[in-house]
Amino acid sequence: MKERLNSNKNNILVTFFSNPEYITPIFNMINLLSDKYNVVVVHRNVAPLNYKYENNIKVYSTGKVLGLGETKHKIYNLMDFVEFIFKIRKEFKKDKIG
């Protein structure tokens, strides 16, 4: 993941409450958007990322990875969601999305 985005392109934020690499249309959309925009992706950390993203795609993961079949108490799930929302808000402001 590169920290600098191309200053000649507008920034766009993509959020997904799972690993975007698991859902082919989401993954393809991110790559297609990167042709025209700098893409900031915030996703829930349900599995490690395997793809090397282009320089103008920044990917941020939130939450702790759980193994298959592992569950957490509902309050922890709620806290994971709150962390996800705050990360979206932070990146929205930091990367001047819009």
Buried (B, 14 or more C-beta within 10 A) or exposed (E): EEEEBBEEBEBBBBBBBEBBBEEEEBBEBBEEBBEEBBBBBBBBBBBEBEEEBBEBBBBBBBBEEBEEEEEEEEEEEEEBBEBBBEBBEEBBEEBEBE
